[in-house]
Amino acid sequence: MKSIGWLATGLLSAMVVAGGASAQPADQFYKGKTLTILSGHSAGGAYSAYARLLERHMGKHIPGNPTTVLKFMEGATGLTLANWLYNVGPKDGLSFGIFHERIGLEPLVSPQGANFDGRKFTWIGSAAKQTSVCFTRPESKVKSVADARNLAIPVGASAAAGSDSVMPRMMNAMLGTKFQIILGYGGNDISLAVERGEVEGRCGFGWASLKTTRPDWAEQRKINLIAQFSYKPHPELKDVPLMMDLVTKEDDKRALQLIFATQEMGRPFAAPPGVPADRVTALRKAFLETLKDPAFMAEAKKLDLEIEPITGEEITELLVDLYNTPKELVERVNSFRTGASEKSIKN
């Protein structure tokens, strides 16, 4: 009985200590600590550029002014990081990261390998919305969607479930284009393959990413922009056809609405579920303050990074709504993500 008593006392003491830690004010908790911001993408890509920029400016906006560091956990367009954050990452508010905007929806539309519930992440916020484009190299005979219906050309892609695979599959199925999807390239390698003529283009690459990684292609229009993927035209791409306007069938429009919905949270940052509420509040507030910081904005402009924030609460609401999508529509979208709608070629 004495042993049981001592055990009970020990457990009670541990609970009190744990409760005190979680109740510790955010400014006291973060003081002297190190906050880790992670990127699930390559160091040279646009997602990592947002993470790097945030890491340089966010610490001063968090109560207690913690030190900030940037780390990389690249893999599967951020799926590796998402799984780690959800299942392994500490829930103390000292780590969060950025991954592809579609990842939060993966358990619904492409569940293989997605070991999490996108609605339950602690969403910190998104730095910008996303518009993707389909482009070909200047020498390509395909300079428009009409050309792509008549001529079969190879386009580079990273993985079967990547946007640069999904978007050309959709165009083939909905618009009758003849893109041949060449899988297996690393993200930055596709641009090199386009330059060398190994492939003739890429469909489903973020416009902001293009401006960051190949600014001359974007600014000087050294490529043929044949389509853009979003709810509405990007202000800089008013002369580029919007796929939503090119489809005529209602089922196609509904599928596109689901696929493009997550682009509203185009550069999302998330922490593990279960972070103490006061720290969530502190991180979300600091995130939005950082994105208004004149020094941050000046550097973002210099790097040509678009800033159009949405809140963590808005991301959560969006995902809760999307998870209620009818099953038959989810299955159709999933066919584009898994490659079931079309055979692809491995590089």
Secondary structure, DSSP 8 states (H G I E B T S, - for coil): -HHHHHHHHHHHHHHHHHHHHHHS-HHHHHTT-EEEEEESS-TTSHHHHHHHHHHHHGGGGSTT--EEEEEE---GGGHHHHHHHHHTS-SSSSEEEE--TTGGGHHHH--TT--S-GGGSEEEEES----EEEEE-TT-S--SHHHHHH---EEE-S-TTSHHHHHHHHHHHHH----EEEE---HHHHHHHHHHTSSSEEEEEEHHHHHHH-HHHHHTT-SEEEEEESSS--TT-TTS-BHHHH---HHHHHHHHHHHHGGGG-SEEEE-TT--HHHHHHHHHHHHHHTT-HHHHHHHHHTT-----EEHHHHHHHHHHHTT--HHHHHHHHHHHHTTTS--EE-
